[in-house]
Amino acid sequence: MARSAGLHLFSGGHGDGRHPARCGCGTGPADQHAGETAGGAVCARGKALTKSGVGLRCGTEDSRRSRAKWDINLNDGSSASRRACFPGKPRFLARRTSATGHRFGRADAMTRVRGKCLLIAVALSVLVADLHAQPNADGRWEGTLKAGPASLRLVVDIRRTADGIFLGTLTSVDQGNVAIPIDLIQVNGASVRMEVRAVRGTFEGTFSDDGSRITGTWSQGAPLPLELKRVTAPVEAERAAEAAKTSESVTSATTGPNPFGIPLDLEVPVPPMPSVGNGQTHLVYEMHMTNFGPFEVGLRRIDVLSGDQTIGSVEGGELNSALLPVGAPPAGAATPGSGPSDFRSIESGRRAVAWLWITLDKGAAIPTQLRHRITAGEQTVEGAPVVVGSAGPVTIGAPLRGGLWLAGNGPANASIHRRALLPVAGRARIAQRFAIDWVKIDMKGRAFDGDSKDNKAYFAHGEEALAVADGVVIAIKDGIPENVPGLTSRAVPITLETVGGNFVTLDLGSGRYAFYAHFQPGSLRVKPGDRVRRGQVLGLVGNSGNSTQAHLHFHVSDSAESLGSEGVPYVLDAFEVFSQAGTSESRQSELPMQNAVVRFP
């Protein structure tokens, strides 16, 4: 008897519908955060399928738009999936008054002065009244999403920093109790809007008169009513102290006693690499910022420039979501209830990583080099120009046949693979920068039918994995038993040797290597030294290594070391991507983005 996946925030995940699918090619806490959702693949009444997700777009009007998707699997087996676009333009906490254009005549000077004073007094009284009417969003809020008999308990923690930025986390109590960062919180009068890009969700609501409730709509495509109730006081003493500390570092003149300006060392360890997805070109890379000064540096903004043109910018909550101090757990791995962290302050002697994903305007030329302007306090600093990688993405065939296949944890700036910066052999690298966990789904958006603890119940289990190009097998691993599907069940201890489970590595030539992970034990049909042809079967999809369910992990990197390498972009020569309306569109020479639902030739 088929078992429903239930209502869930993270679609396409572990069979009981409570948790996101988790691949296991990374190690450490990064593998535990909320970006690990495979989400996004369900159909509207068994017909409409979600479309490929898009990455963060910076620096243009389109970057202000959030494409939000909500994926629902109802207990009766039916499904719903829709997408809504919200303009999301910044809204200010207080209304601005503008000049009326009135000209004063030759009236008495004192009359004019009194008139001006009256106007100023009226304007100030309106402003003060508006500010007093502003509800306080600080604190903890709880609510429950419901769709038929299914329900999810949610906890929202919000903190307003002393420089006026709202930070927050969303915790899904019934899905592993993982705290997910809220990327954008805008409060305008009695209205509030939140964006949670890791799950492509938005919430828009209205405060009650007494400020104890927020009533509104949660959307990940299809809207669902949601009421949040305040359960803690707006400002706690420790949060106020933390806010004061943050304000001092963020708003102060960061040069302090240092006469040489902002003491940041800026390094882009891997050149920006153009990739193509959703018909657009994306520049994907990281900037390491090390504070060599004796005091904290509070970041306000990062601008990315090509020549004199700004092609990308992040600030406020978006900047906070793009930053992570080295050694800190990912935002999604924060202890539930601990509240949002402000990563914009870099302590003395510490390093932070800025995860940058710049989407170019359609038709725009790819820059040959980039400049970065960092604003801290009232000062700015620019690093040396960074050359953009000139090598184009390698073109390959499909790693699987048919479908439907969900591009779980696929390319996106908040994807778990994108942020899997792992120190291997003395150097931190991101081998999985463009990795995808391919999860097979049915027309109802389910990854399995039957017992969620049985590998054979998963549609991906036993599917044939294919060589994506002519190449040479340079490494394999076999004999690792499969896991029982689940978040924490592992058949063997996870190490660098076992993290990929049973795997195959192909040398594609020109310094490009394809890595396939999590095969069934005993299913490999190749050995080291074998020359393979495109489309040749390499083995059968399984659930071995650091994996929660049957799926194929696939990525391309610049060396034979599966994790001790840098992930490089690639494109598939042909595939179909499905829209919400249930129609499909042929794509050529593109990389499927996170949560794309595709069919291979």
C-alpha positions, 0 to 999 in steps of 0.5 A, a space after each residue: 500500500 502506498 504511503 503518502 509523503 504528507 505536507 512538507 516544507 522540503 519536497 522530494 526528500 526522505 520518504 516520510 515527507 518530514 525531512 529533506 533528501 540529503 546526499 552525502 558527498 560532503 562531510 562535517 556540519 555543512 551536510 546537516 543544514 537546511 539547504 539540503 532540500 531536494 525539494 520542488 517536484 510535485 504536480 498540480 492534481 497529478 499534472 503540473 510540475 515545478 520548473 527549474 529554480 533560479 539563483 540569486 540575481 543581483 544588481 538589477 530590477 529583476 533581482 528584486 523579484 522572488 520566485 517562490 514555490 510551494 510544493 505540497 503532497 497531500 495525504 490523499 495522494 493528490 498534489 498541488 504546485 504553483 508559483 507566485 512572483 512578488 515584486 519585493 521592492 524595498 519598503 522603508 520603516 517610515 514614510 518620507 515626506 516630499 516637497 510640495 513645490 509651493 512658492 512663498 510670495 513676498 509675505 512677511 519673513 516672520 510669517 514664512 518662518 512660522 509657516 515653515 516651523 508649522 510644516 516641520 512640526 506637522 511633518 515630525 508629528 506624522 513621522 513620530 506617530 508612524 514610528 509609534 505605530 510600527 509593530 515590533 517584530 522582534 521575538 519568537 513566533 509560532 504557527 502551524 501550516 495546514 493542508 487538509 489533515 496534514 500539518 507542520 509546526 513552524 517557529 520563527 525567530 526574529 531579531 532587529 539589529 541596532 542598525 535597523 536590519 531584521 534577521 531571522 530563522 525559520 524552524 520546521 519542528 516536524 522536519 528535523 528541527 533545523 533552523 533555516 535562515 530568513 534572507 529578507 524581512 521587510 516591515 512596512 507599517 502593519 505589514 511584514 514580508 519574509 523570504 526564505 530562499 533555501 526553500 523558495 518560500 515567502 510569507 506576507 502578513 499583517 500584525 494584529 492591533 496589539 502586535 501579538 499575532 501576524 496573520 497572512 499567507 505562506 507561499 511556495 507556489 500555492 498559498 496557504 494561510 498561516 497565523 504566527 503568534 508571539 511567544 516571547 517578549 520583543 527584546 530580551 536583555 541579552 539580545 539588546 546587548 548583542 545588538 549594541 555590540 553589533 551596532 558598534 562594529 557595523 556603524 563605527 568608523 572601522 579604521 579606528 587606530 589603523 591609519 591604513 583604512 579597512 584592514 581586510 585582505 580580500 582573496 578570490 581563491 578560484 576565478 569566477 566561472 561562467 555557467 549557463 542555466 535557465 537561459 542565463 549566464 551565472 558567475 559563481 565564486 567565493 571571496 575570502 575576507 580576512 580581518 588583519 586589524 585589532 578590532 571588528 570590521 562591520 560590513 555594510 555592502 559588497 558591490 561587484 563591478 565590471 568596468 564602471 558598471 555595478 553588476 551585483 550588490 548585496 547588503 542588509 539581510 541578503 549580505 548576512 545570508 551570503 556570509 559565513 565565518 570560517 569555522 562557524 556552523 552554517 546558518 541552517 545548522 544553528 541550534 533551533 531557538 538560538 535566534 539568527 546570527 549576524 555574520 556581518 561583523 568579522 572579528 579581529 583575526 577571523 576570516 569570513 567567506 562571501 558566497 557570490 552568485 551573479 546572474 548577468 542580464 540576458 544578452 550581456 557580454 561575459 566580463 573579462 574581469 571583476 572588481 569588488 568594493 567592500 563598504 564597512 561603516 562609512 569607508 570602502 576598500 577595493 581589492 585587486 581585479 579578478 580575472 574571469 575564467 575563460 574556459 567554457 563549461 564542458 558539454 556532456 550527455 545525460 547521466 541517466 535515462 528517461 525520468 522524471 528526475 529532480 535536480 535535488 540540491 542542484 546549482 543555487 547559491 544556498 545549495 548544500 553542495 554549493 557551500 560544501 567548502 571542505 579542507 582536504 589534503 591541506 587545502 579547502 576546496 569546493 568539489 561539489 560547487 555544481 553538483 546535483 543529487 538526481 532523485 527519481 519521482 513520479 507524477 505525484 511528486 513522490 520519490 517512493 511507493 511503499 515502505 519508506 525504509 525499503 530501498 527497493 521502494 524508491 523509484 531511483 533504486 536500480 536505475 542504470 547510471 550512464 557514462 556522460 562522455 567517452 572517457 577512461 575509468 580511473 577510480 572505483 569503490 565497491 563493497 560498501 553496503 547500502 543504508 536503511 533509508 533515513 536521516 541518520 542511518 549509515 551502514 558504515 562510519 563516514 570517512 573520506 574513503 566511504 563518504 561517496 559510497 560505491 563510486 566511479 570516477 571518469 577522466 573526460 579529458 582536458 582536465 575534467 573528471 566526472 564523479 558518480 556516487 552511492 551505487 548499489 554494492 556489486 552493481 559496478 560494470 567497469 574497472 579502473 583502466 576501462 575505456 568507456 563510450 558515452 551512454 555505457 552503463 557504469 552501475 546501478 543507482 543505490 543508497 550507499 555512503 553518506 546518503 539518506 535515500 536512493 539517488 545518484 550524486 553527480 559532479 564534474 571537477 578539475 582533478 581525480 580527487 572526488 573531494 580534493 578538487 574544485 567543482 567546475 561548470 558543465 552543461 547537458 547537451 539536451 534535456 526536457 524541463 517541465 513547467 508548472 502547467 505540465 508542459 515541457 520545453 526542450 533545453 540545449 547546452 544548459 545546466 539544470 538548476 536546483 529543483 528542476 524537474 527534467 526528462 532525459 533522452 
